[in-house]
Amino acid sequence: MSRLSRRTFLAGSAALIAAPAVHVEAATGDVDVAIIGAGAAGIAAARRIAAAKRSYRLIEAAARIGGRCAVDTKTFGVPFDLGAHWIHNSDTNPLVAAVPKDGKSGLDIYAAPRAQALRVGPRRARESELETFLAAQVRAQRAVVDAARAKIDIPAQRALPKDLGPWQPTIEFMLGPYTFGKDLGAVSTFDLARALEREGEAFCRQGYGALLARLASDVTVQLSSPVSMISWVAGHSVTVETAKGDFSARTVILTVPTNVLASDAIEFIPPLPKRHLDAAGKLSLGSLNHIALEMPGNPLGLQRDDIVFEQTNGPRTAALLANVGGTDLHVVEVGGAFGRDLATKGEAAMVAFATDWISNAFGTEAKRLIKRSLATRWDADPLALGAISSAAPGASDACKVLAEPLGGRVWLAGEALSETQAGTVNGAWESGTRAAEAALRRLGGAKDETDEKPARRQRRR
């Protein structure tokens, strides 16, 4: 079995986008809007600023665009979404709406299956077991929604009934680690209730990352340009220091993940307000990783995009997305505290776990049929430090704090700032669009002399 190293994953990710190329250029001169981060939020912001015919500079630290929404087409010869895969609320999803309907986009978006397959040991769940599971699932979801309607923002774990029977650990995994990358005790009941309201799920056969890249084909981006400092001194233009030089901008839209924001990877002058740092900590990213296994010939006997869970006794479990897009690719997903601990042990340990999980659920013969493999480790990626943002219990309004501008010139954006679609690509897109609208309103005011003067910088000692 071929096991690619972490170095292979990072090096290969620089050229994984199989979609129209973005425009790339060096940074020269000053701009109306600096946009930091070319994920969904940054791309949405750039499109809106460009449509308003304002100057902008889209800066990306990585050697590729997409952030945690990118597709690998090299490793297996078929699309493999490294991060986001589910297209939530496809009927109203702004990314889907933005794709040209002339049939020339080359993208095939189709409805995801509505049902889940369940395994009890190495066999399918019996009809009576399925009925027990579905009844417990409905009760759990109803309890969470009822708690949210009653405005009780307790840990989601406490909102669940305690008598869900043998499927309780499975349901807790589905609602926590699988949905948010966190165990339910660390998830806001409000956030979980909003997630349960999502509908019209879909997939893109070419990968969600390819869809996002298609929408980025008309924007200009500067790659491999990590930002080291942002000076947002009141009364001056904002100064942005990058690995490829400094420039100033009248406004800034910052789209880095909350874990990166809280890590001091970027120096702020003056420092970020404690109010914003606390909010970022309450909207931290959970751990959710994909372990992709190539299994030619459909040896598991599953349908395209079948979703499989197991009856488990504890948190050491996973989910399977089988025959992704009709290919030989099967993706085992691990998350929460268990998934994070597993990822720290390295890719070999992750692949070994996924192989054992497949064998336990489908028989030991399945292990011999696995060819190439690849595991993501978003927790170890310094540009992400996690996978999905969600609010801590009692902190569902923290996104409103992060949305407050800094000095009237710097706005934060990303999936963590979405009130209704937290942890999703469409939530990040909408947040980026809103930040761009706010920046445009600021730019609509009269210019003054201070707009033209970069701030004098003094580094912290």
C-alpha positions in Angstrom: 0.0 0.0 0.0 1.4 3.4 -1.0 1.4 5.9 1.8 2.2 9.5 0.9 4.1 11.5 3.4 3.1 14.9 4.9 5.7 16.5 2.7 4.1 15.0 -0.4 0.7 16.4 0.7 2.1 19.9 1.2 4.2 19.9 -2.0 1.4 18.4 -4.1 -1.2 20.8 -2.8 0.5 23.7 -4.6 -0.8 22.5 -8.0 -4.0 20.6 -7.3 -6.6 22.9 -8.7 -8.0 21.5 -11.9 -10.0 24.6 -12.9 -9.5 27.8 -14.8 -6.3 29.5 -13.6 -6.4 32.7 -11.5 -4.5 35.8 -12.5 -1.3 36.0 -10.6 0.8 39.2 -10.2 3.3 40.8 -7.9 2.4 43.5 -5.4 3.1 47.1 -6.5 1.5 50.3 -5.5 -1.3 51.1 -3.0 -4.9 50.0 -3.3 -8.4 50.7 -2.0 -8.8 47.2 -0.4 -6.2 44.7 0.7 -7.8 41.2 1.0 -5.8 38.7 3.0 -6.5 35.0 2.3 -7.7 33.5 -1.0 -10.2 31.1 0.4 -14.0 31.4 -0.1 -14.3 34.6 1.9 -11.4 36.3 0.2 -12.5 35.3 -3.3 -16.0 36.5 -2.7 -14.7 39.8 -1.3 -12.4 40.2 -4.3 -15.2 39.6 -6.8 -17.4 42.2 -5.1 -14.6 44.8 -4.9 -13.7 44.2 -8.5 -17.4 44.5 -9.6 -17.4 48.0 -7.9 -14.4 48.9 -10.0 -12.3 49.6 -6.9 -8.6 48.6 -6.8 -7.7 45.6 -4.6 -4.9 43.2 -3.8 -5.7 39.6 -2.9 -2.9 38.1 -0.9 -2.5 34.4 -0.2 0.2 32.8 2.0 0.0 29.4 0.3 1.1 28.5 -3.2 -2.5 27.8 -4.2 -6.0 29.3 -3.7 -8.9 27.7 -1.9 -7.9 27.5 1.7 -9.7 24.6 3.3 -11.8 24.2 0.1 -9.4 22.7 -2.5 -9.3 19.6 -4.6 -6.5 17.2 -5.3 -6.6 15.7 -8.9 -3.0 14.4 -8.9 -2.7 11.7 -6.3 -5.5 9.3 -7.5 -6.2 10.7 -10.9 -9.7 11.6 -9.8 -11.0 14.6 -7.8 -10.4 14.4 -4.0 -11.7 17.3 -1.9 -9.0 17.9 0.7 -11.4 19.8 3.0 -15.0 20.9 2.4 -17.0 18.5 0.3 -20.6 19.0 1.2 -22.5 21.8 -0.7 -25.0 22.8 1.9 -28.4 24.4 0.9 -27.7 23.9 -2.8 -30.9 25.7 -3.8 -29.8 29.0 -2.2 -26.0 28.4 -2.0 -24.4 31.6 -3.4 -21.5 29.7 -4.9 -23.8 27.5 -6.9 -25.9 30.5 -7.9 -22.7 32.3 -9.2 -21.8 29.4 -11.6 -22.8 30.3 -15.2 -25.9 28.3 -16.3 -24.8 28.1 -19.9 -23.4 24.6 -19.4 -19.9 25.7 -20.2 -18.5 25.7 -16.6 -17.6 22.0 -16.8 -19.0 21.4 -13.3 -21.6 18.7 -12.5 -23.5 19.5 -9.3 -25.9 16.8 -8.2 -28.0 15.9 -5.1 -26.3 14.0 -2.3 -28.0 10.8 -1.0 -30.4 11.4 1.8 -30.0 8.1 3.7 -27.2 6.6 5.7 -26.0 3.1 5.7 -25.3 1.5 9.1 -23.0 -1.3 10.1 -23.2 -3.4 13.2 -19.8 -5.1 13.4 -19.0 -6.7 10.0 -22.7 -6.7 8.8 -25.4 -4.4 7.8 -27.8 -3.2 10.4 -31.1 -5.2 10.5 -34.4 -3.5 9.8 -35.3 -3.5 13.5 -31.9 -1.9 14.3 -32.4 0.8 11.6 -35.8 1.6 13.1 -34.2 2.0 16.6 -31.5 4.2 15.2 -33.8 6.5 13.3 -36.1 6.9 16.3 -33.1 7.8 18.5 -31.8 10.2 15.8 -35.1 12.0 15.6 -35.3 12.3 19.4 -31.8 13.7 19.6 -32.3 16.3 16.9 -35.7 17.4 18.3 -34.1 17.8 21.8 -31.4 20.1 20.3 -33.8 22.2 18.3 -36.2 22.5 21.3 -33.3 23.7 23.5 -32.3 26.3 20.9 -35.9 27.5 20.6 -36.0 27.9 24.3 -32.8 30.0 24.0 -30.9 27.6 26.2 -27.3 27.7 24.9 -25.9 24.9 26.9 -23.3 22.4 25.6 -25.0 20.3 23.0 -24.0 17.1 24.9 -26.3 18.2 27.7 -29.2 18.9 25.4 -29.3 15.3 24.1 -31.5 12.7 25.8 -29.5 10.2 27.9 -31.6 7.2 26.9 -30.8 6.8 23.2 -29.9 3.2 23.6 -27.1 1.4 21.8 -26.9 4.1 19.1 -26.1 7.0 21.5 -22.3 7.1 20.8 -22.9 6.9 17.1 -25.4 9.8 17.2 -23.0 11.8 19.4 -20.3 11.2 16.8 -22.6 12.2 13.9 -23.7 15.5 15.6 -20.3 16.5 17.0 -17.0 15.3 15.5 -18.6 14.5 12.1 -20.4 17.8 11.8 -18.1 20.2 13.6 -14.9 18.4 14.3 -15.6 18.8 18.0 -17.0 16.6 20.7 -20.5 17.7 21.6 -19.5 19.1 25.0 -17.6 21.8 23.2 -20.4 22.8 20.8 -23.0 25.5 21.2 -26.5 24.1 21.2 -27.5 27.1 19.0 -24.8 26.2 16.4 -25.9 22.6 16.2 -29.5 23.5 15.9 -28.7 25.8 12.9 -26.7 23.0 11.3 -29.6 20.6 11.6 -31.7 23.1 9.6 -29.5 22.6 6.5 -31.2 21.0 3.5 -30.7 20.4 -0.2 -27.2 18.9 0.2 -25.3 18.3 -3.0 -21.8 17.3 -4.3 -19.8 18.6 -7.2 -18.4 15.7 -9.3 -15.2 17.7 -10.0 -14.9 18.7 -6.4 -16.1 21.6 -4.3 -12.6 23.0 -4.6 -13.0 23.1 -8.4 -16.2 25.0 -8.1 -14.6 27.6 -5.9 -11.6 27.8 -8.3 -14.0 28.4 -11.2 -15.4 31.4 -9.4 -11.9 32.7 -8.8 -10.9 32.6 -12.4 -11.6 36.3 -12.9 -9.8 37.6 -9.8 -6.1 38.5 -9.5 -4.2 36.9 -6.6 -0.7 37.1 -5.3 0.4 33.6 -4.1 3.1 32.5 -1.6 2.9 35.9 0.2 2.3 35.4 3.9 1.4 38.5 5.8 3.7 39.2 8.8 2.3 42.5 10.0 -0.8 44.8 9.7 -0.6 48.3 11.0 -4.0 49.8 11.5 -3.2 53.0 13.3 -6.2 55.3 13.5 -6.2 58.2 11.0 -3.9 56.5 8.5 -4.0 54.1 5.7 -3.4 50.5 6.7 0.1 49.2 6.1 0.4 45.5 5.1 3.8 43.8 5.4 4.3 40.6 3.3 7.1 38.3 2.3 7.2 40.1 -1.0 7.2 43.6 0.2 5.0 46.2 2.0 2.1 48.2 0.6 -0.7 50.4 2.0 -4.4 50.1 1.6 -7.3 52.3 2.5 -9.2 49.3 3.9 -8.4 45.7 4.7 -10.4 42.5 4.7 -8.7 39.7 6.8 -10.0 36.2 6.2 -7.5 34.0 8.1 -9.0 31.1 10.3 -9.7 31.9 13.9 -7.0 29.5 15.2 -4.5 31.4 13.1 -5.8 34.7 14.2 -5.4 33.7 17.8 -1.9 32.2 17.2 0.0 35.6 16.8 1.1 34.5 13.3 0.4 38.0 12.1 1.6 41.0 14.2 -1.0 43.8 14.6 0.0 47.4 15.4 -1.7 48.3 17.6 -2.5 44.8 19.0 -5.8 43.2 18.3 -8.4 44.2 21.0 -8.8 41.5 23.7 -12.5 41.5 22.8 -11.7 40.2 19.3 -9.1 37.7 20.5 -11.5 36.3 23.1 -14.2 35.9 20.4 -11.7 34.1 18.1 -11.0 31.7 20.9 -14.7 31.0 21.4 -15.0 30.3 17.6 -12.0 27.9 17.4 -11.6 25.3 14.7 -12.3 21.7 15.4 -10.4 18.7 13.9 -11.9 16.9 10.9 -9.6 15.0 8.5 -10.1 12.8 5.5 -8.3 9.5 4.9 -8.7 8.6 1.3 -8.4 5.0 0.2 -8.3 3.8 -3.4 -10.3 0.5 -3.7 -10.9 -0.5 -7.3 -13.9 -2.5 -8.4 -16.2 -1.5 -5.6 -15.3 -4.4 -3.3 -17.5 -3.1 -0.5 -20.6 -3.3 -2.7 -21.8 0.2 -2.0 -23.5 2.8 -4.2 -22.0 6.1 -5.4 -21.5 8.5 -2.5 -23.0 6.1 0.1 -22.5 7.4 3.7 -21.7 4.7 6.2 -21.7 4.9 10.0 -21.1 2.1 12.5 -22.6 1.2 15.8 -19.8 2.2 18.2 -19.2 2.0 21.9 -17.3 5.2 22.2 -15.5 8.0 20.4 -13.0 5.8 18.5 -15.0 5.7 15.3 -15.4 7.2 11.9 -17.7 7.7 8.9 -17.2 6.5 5.3 -18.0 8.3 2.1 -17.9 5.5 -0.5 -17.3 5.5 -4.3 -16.9 9.3 -4.3 -18.5 10.7 -7.4 -18.7 7.2 -8.8 -14.9 6.7 -8.6 -12.8 4.1 -6.8 -12.1 6.6 -4.0 -13.4 5.9 -0.5 -12.9 8.5 2.2 -12.8 7.7 5.9 -13.5 10.8 8.1 -12.3 11.2 11.7 -12.8 14.1 14.0 -13.2 15.5 17.5 -10.7 14.7 20.2 -10.1 11.2 19.0 -9.4 12.4 15.4 -7.1 15.1 16.6 -5.1 12.7 18.7 -4.9 10.3 15.8 -3.7 13.0 13.4 -0.8 13.9 15.7 0.5 10.4 15.3 1.1 10.9 11.6 -0.3 9.8 8.3 0.8 6.2 8.7 -1.2 5.8 11.9 -4.3 7.5 10.3 -4.2 5.1 7.3 -3.7 2.1 9.6 -6.8 3.1 11.6 -8.9 3.7 8.4 -7.8 0.3 7.1 -8.7 -1.4 10.4 -12.1 0.4 10.5 -12.9 -0.8 6.9 -11.9 -4.3 7.8 -14.0 -4.3 11.0 -17.1 -3.0 9.2 -16.8 -5.0 5.9 -14.6 -8.0 6.7 -10.9 -8.6 6.9 -10.6 -9.2 3.1 -11.3 -5.5 2.4 -7.8 -4.6 3.8 -6.1 -6.4 1.0 -8.0 -4.5 -1.7 -6.7 -1.0 -0.7 -4.2 0.5 -3.1 -3.0 4.1 -2.8 -3.9 6.2 0.2 -3.6 9.8 1.4 -4.6 11.5 4.7 -5.1 15.2 5.4 -3.8 16.8 8.6 -5.4 20.2 8.8 -4.5 20.6 12.5 -0.8 20.6 11.5 -1.2 23.0 8.6 0.1 26.4 9.9 -2.3 28.2 7.6 -5.3 26.5 9.1 -4.6 24.9 12.5 -7.9 23.1 12.3 -10.9 22.3 10.0 -14.3 23.8 10.9 -15.2 26.7 13.1 -18.1 26.5 15.6 -19.1 28.4 18.7 -18.4 27.3 22.2 -21.4 26.8 24.5 -22.8 30.2 25.4 -20.8 32.0 22.8 -23.0 31.8 19.7 -22.9 35.6 19.4 -19.1 35.7 19.3 -19.3 36.0 15.5 -20.9 39.5 15.9 -17.9 40.6 17.9 -15.5 39.4 15.3 -17.6 41.3 12.7 -16.9 44.6 14.4 -14.4 46.6 12.3 -11.0 47.6 13.6 -10.5 51.3 13.5 -13.3 51.6 10.8 -10.8 50.2 8.2 -10.2 46.5 8.9 -12.9 43.9 8.7 -12.6 40.2 9.5 -14.4 37.6 7.4 -14.7 33.8 7.1 -16.9 30.9 8.0 -16.6 31.7 11.7 -18.4 35.0 11.2 -21.6 33.6 9.6 -24.5 33.7 12.0 -26.6 31.1 10.2 -24.1 29.0 8.1 -21.1 28.7 10.5 -18.5 26.2 9.4 -19.5 26.1 5.8 -18.1 27.4 2.5 -21.3 29.3 1.7 -21.1 30.9 5.1 -17.5 32.1 4.4 -18.6 33.4 1.0 -21.5 35.4 2.4 -19.2 36.8 5.1 -16.6 37.9 2.6 -19.3 39.6 0.5 -20.6 41.4 3.6 -17.1 42.6 4.5 -16.6 43.9 1.0 -19.9 45.8 1.2 -18.8 47.4 4.4 -15.4 48.3 2.9 -17.1 49.8 -0.1 -19.4 51.9 2.2 -16.2 53.2 3.9 -14.6 54.0 0.6 -17.7 55.9 -0.5 -16.9 58.7 1.9 -14.8 61.7 1.0 -11.0 61.2 0.9 -8.8 63.2 3.3 -5.1 63.7 3.6 -4.7 61.0 6.1 -6.0 58.4 3.7 -2.9 58.9 1.6 -0.4 58.7 4.4 0.9 55.3 5.5 1.2 54.9 9.2 4.6 55.3 10.9 5.3 51.8 12.3 6.7 50.9 15.6 7.2 47.3 16.3 6.5 45.7 19.7 9.6 44.9 21.6 
